[in-house]
Amino acid sequence: GTTTTKMAYPKDFEGPILLRKGASEADFCQQIMASRAPALYAADHPLPQGKVSGLSVAFLDHLAQACPGLGILCEGDGSATKPYKLYHPWEPVIPGASTRVFHLIGCEIWGEPLENFIHRYPQKEITTPCDGPWLAAQFDFYRRHIRPLTPLAPQLIINKADGRMAAAQAMAEVAEPYFEQVFIASLQEEWIMPWSSDSF
């Protein structure tokens, strides 16, 4: 796993953590392959406040070409620990070698004030709840926004559905027209399942 931007140092990650720290592309590729771990975390270098700088798109494309059997899970943008975010024009940062693109949202946002749950949401005097029309507008924007960035059709993961299945299903119904596939998941409980209107 890695990121193309920056993220918190994965101190609780149970596998190897590799930092490039100026190593050449060839040398760092060799370090990654030599670990032979079922899963590892790779980043470029440490940053202040307990964060790490991600690997460049160019390096990830090189790694995918040099190690075709390697599965790479890459975070293209973060949301500062909140369940959703508003994008800058240059986000998300998607490597050209990507084979699937997943959009991620936490279902604890459903029905709650956007001001409390959305990264970069402007503070207002009147709170606005997260509802179907607002989500539909965001999903439509996301689909149009990433179209120039990747030829891949995005898929959606609705996370934190443990104890919130009704909210997750309501969000999935809104999302279905905008994504190639919608999944409902609890990454904490380690389960994920595809959603369709025919199966629920």
Backbone bond lengths (Angstrom), bond angles and torsions (degrees), N, CA, C in turn:
res aa  C-N    CA-C-N  psi(-1)  N-CA   C-N-CA  omega(-1)  CA-C   N-CA-C  phi
1 G - - - 1.439 - - 1.530 110.30 -
2 T 1.330 115.99 153.18 1.454 121.31 178.02 1.524 108.91 -163.70
3 T 1.335 115.66 -169.97 1.458 122.21 177.18 1.523 108.07 -144.62
4 T 1.336 116.40 156.62 1.459 120.38 173.64 1.523 111.60 -99.80
5 T 1.328 117.37 -0.08 1.469 119.98 178.98 1.534 108.36 -118.74
6 K 1.309 117.97 -107.66 1.462 121.88 173.31 1.514 107.90 -149.56
7 M 1.315 115.73 155.58 1.462 119.58 -179.82 1.524 109.20 -157.28
8 A 1.328 114.87 170.54 1.464 119.78 179.86 1.522 110.19 -64.55
9 Y 1.331 115.84 142.85 1.465 120.40 176.72 1.528 108.63 -60.50
10 P 1.324 118.06 127.54 1.479 121.24 -173.12 1.524 112.30 -79.84
11 K 1.317 117.53 66.23 1.467 121.11 -172.39 1.525 112.98 -63.62
12 D 1.346 117.34 -24.20 1.459 119.96 -179.25 1.523 112.72 -93.89
13 F 1.323 117.06 2.56 1.462 120.27 179.27 1.518 109.43 -67.55
14 E 1.322 117.28 132.55 1.470 121.25 -172.54 1.527 113.38 -85.72
15 G 1.335 118.20 -14.28 1.454 120.42 -179.09 1.520 111.63 -95.78
16 P 1.328 117.29 -173.83 1.467 121.18 178.44 1.534 111.56 -64.57
17 I 1.334 116.37 145.32 1.465 122.78 174.47 1.527 107.19 -118.28
18 L 1.335 116.75 115.96 1.450 121.92 -176.48 1.521 109.88 -112.37
19 L 1.337 116.78 129.74 1.454 122.30 176.38 1.526 108.52 -113.77
20 R 1.310 116.55 131.67 1.468 121.18 -174.60 1.529 111.48 -67.62
21 K 1.321 118.15 -47.44 1.471 123.52 175.59 1.535 113.12 49.77
22 G 1.327 116.62 46.25 1.458 120.24 174.89 1.500 115.91 88.03
23 A 1.314 119.06 -1.23 1.463 120.95 178.41 1.531 109.68 -64.22
24 S 1.312 116.61 152.62 1.461 120.32 177.72 1.526 110.22 -67.52
25 E 1.330 116.22 161.95 1.461 120.06 178.50 1.526 110.26 -57.57
26 A 1.332 116.89 -44.58 1.463 120.27 -177.89 1.524 111.69 -64.02
27 D 1.336 116.34 -43.56 1.470 119.95 -178.78 1.527 111.63 -65.96
28 F 1.348 116.87 -40.88 1.462 118.74 -178.46 1.526 110.64 -71.54
29 C 1.307 117.85 -35.44 1.467 120.36 173.27 1.524 110.22 -58.73
30 Q 1.330 116.65 -42.93 1.461 120.48 179.28 1.526 111.38 -64.29
31 Q 1.350 116.98 -39.22 1.469 120.18 177.18 1.523 110.93 -61.20
32 I 1.326 116.01 -43.11 1.466 120.10 -178.82 1.523 110.50 -64.34
33 M 1.319 117.00 -46.92 1.461 120.19 -178.03 1.526 111.82 -70.15
34 A 1.343 116.87 -31.81 1.461 120.05 -178.38 1.522 112.61 -71.70
35 S 1.324 118.17 -20.17 1.469 120.03 -177.65 1.524 111.34 -66.38
36 R 1.332 116.74 -32.90 1.471 122.43 178.47 1.518 112.61 54.09
37 A 1.316 117.66 23.67 1.460 121.23 177.93 1.525 109.54 -83.19
38 P 1.337 118.34 148.50 1.470 119.40 176.85 1.527 112.49 -63.74
39 A 1.335 116.62 -26.37 1.469 121.38 176.55 1.516 108.32 -151.39
40 L 1.330 116.58 141.32 1.457 120.97 175.48 1.519 109.05 -146.24
41 Y 1.335 115.24 164.34 1.456 121.20 177.19 1.525 108.31 -115.36
42 A 1.328 116.84 131.65 1.464 121.10 -178.68 1.524 109.49 -127.61
43 A 1.331 116.32 138.14 1.464 121.93 177.50 1.522 108.44 -146.84
44 D 1.322 116.73 176.22 1.460 119.88 -175.56 1.527 112.10 -85.85
45 H 1.335 117.27 -58.74 1.466 119.57 -177.89 1.528 109.64 -159.71
46 P 1.351 116.84 159.60 1.467 119.94 179.63 1.533 111.34 -69.53
47 L 1.330 115.31 152.03 1.462 123.12 175.15 1.526 108.76 -124.85
48 P 1.324 117.98 164.27 1.471 119.48 175.54 1.532 111.52 -62.00
49 Q 1.314 115.64 165.49 1.464 123.87 176.24 1.525 112.74 62.19
50 G 1.333 116.47 32.99 1.453 120.28 173.58 1.516 115.28 69.57
51 K 1.323 117.23 30.33 1.462 120.46 -179.99 1.528 110.53 -117.19
52 V 1.323 115.05 168.87 1.457 121.22 174.94 1.517 109.14 -129.80
53 S 1.325 115.25 150.27 1.454 121.55 174.38 1.522 108.74 -86.27
54 G 1.318 115.48 135.99 1.453 119.48 -177.18 1.520 113.05 -75.77
55 L 1.313 115.11 176.60 1.458 122.31 177.43 1.525 109.61 -84.49
56 S 1.311 116.75 147.25 1.457 120.67 -177.36 1.524 110.81 -70.62
57 V 1.327 115.87 156.41 1.458 121.08 175.58 1.521 110.09 -59.00
58 A 1.340 116.68 -40.94 1.467 120.15 -179.55 1.530 111.01 -60.93
59 F 1.356 116.95 -42.26 1.456 118.65 179.90 1.520 111.34 -67.11
60 L 1.334 117.83 -41.80 1.467 120.16 -179.42 1.525 111.31 -64.32
61 D 1.323 116.54 -37.56 1.462 119.34 175.93 1.536 110.33 -64.49
62 H 1.341 116.20 -39.83 1.468 120.62 176.87 1.526 110.49 -64.27
63 L 1.338 117.03 -43.37 1.466 121.63 -179.18 1.524 110.48 -62.62
64 A 1.326 117.05 -42.61 1.462 120.22 -179.82 1.518 111.48 -64.28
65 Q 1.333 116.45 -35.62 1.463 120.31 179.12 1.524 111.46 -74.62
66 A 1.329 116.60 -39.44 1.467 120.76 -177.55 1.522 111.89 -74.96
67 C 1.333 117.21 -28.09 1.465 121.47 -176.12 1.531 108.72 -128.39
68 P 1.334 118.35 73.68 1.465 120.62 -171.75 1.523 114.44 -64.03
69 G 1.328 118.28 -20.39 1.457 119.85 178.70 1.513 114.16 -88.45
70 L 1.328 117.17 0.23 1.462 121.38 -174.96 1.526 110.47 -87.68
71 G 1.323 117.23 128.10 1.461 121.40 174.09 1.519 109.54 -87.52
72 I 1.332 117.78 125.42 1.463 122.66 -177.09 1.524 109.17 -117.50
73 L 1.326 116.49 118.28 1.457 122.05 174.83 1.522 107.48 -101.84
74 C 1.332 116.64 116.08 1.463 120.97 -172.37 1.515 110.56 -124.79
75 E 1.340 116.33 127.53 1.459 121.76 172.87 1.531 108.59 -81.10
76 G 1.330 116.86 117.82 1.455 121.15 -178.58 1.511 113.98 -86.52
77 D 1.314 117.57 -13.91 1.465 122.19 175.55 1.517 108.28 -167.70
78 G 1.318 116.46 151.13 1.456 121.11 178.05 1.521 111.01 -113.32
79 S 1.318 116.23 169.67 1.468 120.18 -178.12 1.522 112.20 -127.84
80 A 1.345 116.48 25.10 1.467 121.49 176.40 1.528 111.47 55.01
81 T 1.323 116.96 43.68 1.469 127.33 177.80 1.523 113.65 69.41
82 K 1.322 118.65 4.45 1.466 120.39 177.17 1.530 109.69 -92.66
83 P 1.348 117.45 161.76 1.458 119.51 -173.17 1.525 115.27 -74.50
84 Y 1.337 118.63 -11.68 1.464 120.80 179.82 1.521 108.43 -159.51
85 K 1.347 116.10 168.32 1.459 119.94 -176.96 1.518 110.71 -147.63
86 L 1.329 115.40 163.39 1.454 122.83 168.43 1.522 107.21 -101.94
87 Y 1.316 117.38 136.81 1.460 122.16 -168.70 1.525 113.38 -89.43
88 H 1.337 114.65 145.31 1.456 121.01 161.34 1.527 107.71 -78.31
89 P 1.343 117.68 160.65 1.467 119.74 -177.56 1.519 114.28 -58.89
90 W 1.342 118.29 -29.44 1.468 120.55 -176.06 1.536 112.60 -91.23
91 E 1.285 118.74 3.32 1.467 122.05 179.80 1.534 110.11 -104.28
92 P 1.342 116.76 152.14 1.462 129.38 -8.20 1.531 112.07 -77.51
93 V 1.330 115.67 161.84 1.460 121.51 179.84 1.532 107.73 -97.07
94 I 1.329 117.23 105.33 1.460 122.51 -171.18 1.531 110.00 -110.67
95 P 1.334 119.20 118.37 1.463 120.46 177.47 1.526 111.65 -60.81
96 G 1.329 116.29 145.74 1.454 120.48 -179.93 1.513 113.34 -65.15
97 A 1.337 117.14 -24.11 1.462 120.87 -178.75 1.530 112.71 -82.43
98 S 1.312 117.99 1.76 1.472 121.04 -178.22 1.523 111.06 -60.18
99 T 1.329 115.68 143.72 1.462 121.19 177.06 1.524 112.42 -111.94
100 R 1.336 117.33 -18.14 1.473 121.82 175.13 1.520 108.11 -146.13
101 V 1.330 116.27 146.49 1.464 122.30 177.44 1.520 108.35 -124.27
102 F 1.341 116.16 122.57 1.453 121.95 178.76 1.530 109.46 -112.62
103 H 1.310 115.87 130.22 1.455 123.54 171.04 1.524 106.29 -96.15
104 L 1.316 118.10 137.83 1.465 121.41 -173.42 1.525 110.13 -124.13
105 I 1.339 115.94 135.44 1.462 121.28 176.61 1.526 107.86 -142.89
106 G 1.325 116.78 144.85 1.452 121.31 176.72 1.519 110.63 -93.85
107 C 1.339 117.23 133.33 1.466 118.86 -173.74 1.523 112.81 -79.64
108 E 1.343 118.08 -1.43 1.472 118.76 174.48 1.520 111.98 -68.52
109 I 1.318 116.58 -8.84 1.462 121.35 179.49 1.528 112.43 -77.03
110 W 1.332 117.52 -23.61 1.464 122.24 -171.67 1.534 111.30 -60.77
111 G 1.349 115.80 122.13 1.456 121.82 178.65 1.518 115.13 79.63
112 E 1.325 117.56 -1.89 1.461 121.99 -176.54 1.533 110.74 -98.84
113 P 1.340 117.26 161.64 1.470 120.17 179.91 1.526 111.49 -63.27
114 L 1.308 116.52 127.10 1.460 121.19 -179.29 1.522 111.55 -60.16
115 E 1.320 116.30 -33.14 1.461 120.36 -176.98 1.524 111.96 -60.30
116 N 1.336 116.69 -26.94 1.460 120.78 -176.11 1.526 113.25 -91.67
117 F 1.334 117.43 -17.25 1.450 119.85 -168.58 1.523 114.77 -123.17
118 I 1.336 118.84 -6.16 1.454 121.06 -175.71 1.527 109.89 -110.52
119 H 1.318 116.14 123.16 1.462 120.89 176.04 1.530 109.35 -66.45
120 R 1.336 116.27 127.48 1.470 125.67 -179.54 1.535 113.67 75.58
121 Y 1.322 117.98 9.52 1.471 118.41 178.36 1.526 109.12 -70.40
122 P 1.339 118.47 130.30 1.476 119.97 -177.78 1.530 111.50 -65.84
123 Q 1.315 115.78 136.39 1.459 120.43 179.04 1.528 110.39 -73.52
124 K 1.321 115.75 132.67 1.468 121.60 -178.97 1.523 109.65 -129.11
125 E 1.324 115.01 160.01 1.462 118.95 178.93 1.524 111.27 -72.05
126 I 1.334 117.69 -30.50 1.462 122.00 179.75 1.530 108.39 -106.74
127 T 1.317 116.39 126.08 1.455 119.73 -178.47 1.526 110.76 -74.45
128 T 1.323 116.02 149.26 1.459 122.69 -179.43 1.519 108.49 -121.65
129 P 1.342 118.45 122.35 1.461 119.06 179.94 1.520 112.00 -79.66
130 C 1.309 115.58 152.48 1.459 120.69 174.67 1.521 108.27 -78.30
131 D 1.327 116.70 117.04 1.461 120.89 -179.95 1.526 109.90 -133.63
132 G 1.317 115.89 -177.66 1.451 121.08 -176.56 1.522 114.31 -58.97
133 P 1.334 119.42 -50.51 1.465 119.58 -179.68 1.525 113.14 -60.41
134 W 1.350 117.46 -39.49 1.467 118.81 179.14 1.533 110.25 -65.43
135 L 1.348 117.05 -45.17 1.459 119.94 -179.83 1.525 111.30 -63.48
136 A 1.323 117.04 -42.35 1.461 120.45 -179.97 1.523 110.70 -58.58
137 A 1.322 116.52 -42.07 1.466 120.54 179.20 1.520 110.87 -64.28
138 Q 1.342 117.23 -39.66 1.467 120.39 179.44 1.520 111.57 -68.13
139 F 1.324 117.22 -42.27 1.459 120.62 -179.96 1.526 110.72 -66.19
140 D 1.318 117.10 -39.14 1.457 120.60 177.38 1.531 110.56 -64.28
141 F 1.334 116.23 -42.29 1.464 120.09 177.06 1.522 110.80 -61.81
142 Y 1.328 116.48 -44.81 1.468 120.11 -178.66 1.528 110.61 -60.11
143 R 1.315 116.50 -45.61 1.457 119.69 -178.47 1.527 111.32 -61.22
144 R 1.331 116.54 -42.25 1.466 119.86 179.23 1.531 111.22 -72.74
145 H 1.331 116.34 -33.96 1.465 121.80 -176.54 1.529 111.88 -66.82
146 I 1.340 117.81 -40.81 1.465 119.04 -175.23 1.523 112.53 -88.83
147 R 1.331 117.83 -7.44 1.466 119.67 -177.54 1.531 112.59 -55.30
148 P 1.353 118.83 -41.83 1.478 117.72 177.30 1.536 113.66 -74.03
149 L 1.345 118.19 -12.64 1.457 121.74 -173.82 1.521 113.56 -91.39
150 T 1.328 117.28 -23.27 1.461 120.57 -176.79 1.522 109.50 -158.15
151 P 1.337 117.85 144.60 1.464 119.53 175.03 1.528 112.97 -80.07
152 L 1.322 117.19 -5.43 1.462 121.34 -175.52 1.522 111.29 -78.85
153 A 1.328 115.98 142.26 1.465 120.85 174.96 1.527 108.51 -80.47
154 P 1.333 118.42 125.90 1.467 119.70 -176.63 1.524 112.82 -72.30
155 Q 1.331 114.75 149.21 1.461 122.63 173.20 1.525 107.63 -116.65
156 L 1.321 116.86 155.60 1.466 121.43 -175.15 1.517 110.81 -116.62
157 I 1.351 115.57 135.59 1.461 122.01 170.53 1.522 107.88 -113.74
158 I 1.322 116.58 121.26 1.466 122.65 175.15 1.519 106.53 -98.21
159 N 1.317 116.52 106.56 1.460 122.25 -172.04 1.533 111.55 -94.15
160 K 1.314 114.91 168.78 1.467 124.87 177.24 1.524 111.80 64.06
161 A 1.335 115.68 38.95 1.468 120.10 179.91 1.526 112.51 -79.78
162 D 1.339 117.89 -7.89 1.461 119.60 177.38 1.528 109.47 -63.09
163 G 1.337 116.21 117.62 1.465 121.15 -177.58 1.517 114.00 79.79
164 R 1.352 117.08 0.05 1.472 120.29 -178.15 1.531 110.19 -134.01
165 M 1.322 117.63 35.92 1.453 120.55 -173.43 1.529 112.55 -61.81
166 A 1.326 118.00 -38.05 1.472 120.23 179.83 1.528 110.40 -62.81
167 A 1.337 116.79 -42.19 1.461 120.37 178.33 1.529 110.29 -65.39
168 A 1.341 116.91 -42.67 1.457 120.48 -179.84 1.523 111.30 -61.84
169 Q 1.327 117.56 -41.57 1.454 120.73 179.85 1.529 111.23 -67.74
170 A 1.321 117.04 -39.30 1.469 120.10 177.80 1.522 110.87 -62.43
171 M 1.329 116.66 -41.30 1.457 120.87 178.10 1.529 111.09 -67.67
172 A 1.335 116.63 -36.85 1.464 120.42 179.57 1.524 110.99 -64.43
173 E 1.301 117.49 -38.26 1.462 120.75 177.82 1.524 110.93 -62.13
174 V 1.322 116.26 -40.48 1.467 120.20 177.28 1.519 110.56 -65.78
175 A 1.327 116.54 -39.46 1.467 121.93 -171.83 1.514 113.99 -77.61
176 E 1.325 118.16 -26.40 1.471 121.46 -169.23 1.526 114.36 -50.68
177 P 1.338 121.46 -41.60 1.474 119.07 -178.41 1.523 114.59 -68.97
178 Y 1.315 117.48 -14.71 1.463 120.57 -170.87 1.525 114.26 -103.96
179 F 1.325 117.85 -7.53 1.459 120.91 -174.00 1.520 111.00 -132.35
180 E 1.333 115.55 148.13 1.460 120.84 178.62 1.523 110.85 -62.07
181 Q 1.339 117.38 -38.51 1.461 123.23 178.50 1.525 108.40 -150.10
182 V 1.321 116.61 143.17 1.462 122.62 176.29 1.524 108.21 -116.24
183 F 1.341 115.56 133.65 1.458 121.74 176.70 1.521 109.49 -118.98
184 I 1.325 116.18 144.25 1.468 123.13 171.01 1.527 106.57 -108.21
185 A 1.337 116.15 135.11 1.463 118.19 -170.82 1.521 111.81 -148.93
186 S 1.318 114.44 160.80 1.460 123.20 162.28 1.525 105.87 -131.20
187 L 1.321 116.13 98.10 1.458 118.90 -179.05 1.521 111.20 -66.51
188 Q 1.344 116.63 -26.60 1.467 119.77 177.33 1.523 110.33 -68.24
189 E 1.330 116.93 -40.13 1.461 120.79 178.92 1.530 112.09 -88.99
190 E 1.321 116.70 -1.32 1.459 123.76 173.85 1.533 112.63 65.04
191 W 1.334 116.09 46.68 1.467 119.30 172.27 1.527 109.61 -138.23
192 I 1.335 114.84 151.35 1.460 122.34 178.28 1.524 107.97 -152.13
193 M 1.335 116.96 141.64 1.464 119.71 179.18 1.518 109.63 -145.14
194 P 1.328 116.64 144.79 1.463 119.85 177.85 1.520 110.34 -69.57
195 W 1.329 115.69 146.75 1.461 120.97 178.85 1.513 109.49 -115.11
196 S 1.309 116.07 140.53 1.454 121.56 168.52 1.517 108.34 -148.21
197 S 1.307 117.07 154.74 1.463 120.52 -178.65 1.512 111.58 -65.14
198 D 1.326 118.01 -21.08 1.463 121.23 -179.98 1.527 112.84 -79.35
199 S 1.341 116.40 -23.18 1.463 119.03 -173.01 1.521 113.76 -101.66
200 F 1.329 117.90 -2.63 1.484 120.04 179.82 1.525 109.43 -125.38
